[in-house]
């Protein structure tokens, strides 16, 4: 309980008092601290364990180059690259168990680069004045990042600031003590879905894949879930992916903030990870329910899922656009790729008799997929619904075939 070491990072030239308080809180709870300075112009009033010069050098640059650039954006990217290289090295050497970064927009920009270099399951925290802000692009957020709002902390210590920093100290040290980073062993399958009320294939597929010796992680495809899925797929964390809810791609195409970013449906293909893909809930675009509705959705049927999410039902033209977006992303894949197209529908609410049943809209999507599916993807047109057993049977048939051919490890 007393041997965990936390890397505390920030601009020690301007935030040494706040960083010092954070360090003292960790140490008072029995933790150890390694300090790293990522400032550029000034020098810390007290020595640190890893200097800004060490950080810049780790990024194949120097503090002088950062200064000479005359561009604060360029300078922070130099330090971000160096901090990322440094934290990866420190963790590989077994010198740290977790990391926490303190900053405003500049420090947070750097922190996103730095913490993305740490493996999944290693605690990574940002105490930021812009925590949870829409300024943060989903594609830059590590899958297991934790954020704490640095309330009242823009300049100097005060009661509000101390409360935030003390909680952050307890959070990162507690996480380091409790952490169980994934161990290499049982191969992992990545799957995307929404809740069982709309998509049910995971109920059948999860135990079947487990019987085959695989562990299954199901990601909630509501923006950040898809981002985490893509992040891990690109890192090669999965033996295979069952990417059966690609709705986030449509969200991105239509400009929704409920997005996993423009790289959705590319991570597995880029890493040559075998992928079986299906367009679960492709016909819906989710938007932030408490914001003013974009005029582009005028005239479309809508449903308030809750106070956070409102869904718009795409017309035939919108569905064709989403189909083309699928094909554009799949064309980039460098590994085995299969696309399952359930011609009976892709969500519980589009079955005959259900409120979103739209024969013409479904046909428009299916026809566009068939016409534009890239040559590197095997298209399987299925006479069933995505929630039917026949859909799961086909997915497992492809999976078993790829295993027999040696495409899937494990």
PyMOL commands that set and color helices and strands:
alter all, ss='L'
color gray80, all
select helices_A, chain A and resi 16-28+52-58+63-68+72-92+105-115+138-140+159-178+201-211+224-234+247-253+267-270+295-297+316-330+348-350+359-372+389-404
alter helices_A, ss='H'
color red, helices_A
select strands_A, chain A and resi 5-10+32-37+98-103+124-128+146-149+188-193+215-220+240-243+274-278+284-288+302-304+309-313+337-342+378-382
alter strands_A, ss='S'
color yellow, strands_A
deselect
rebuild
show_as cartoon
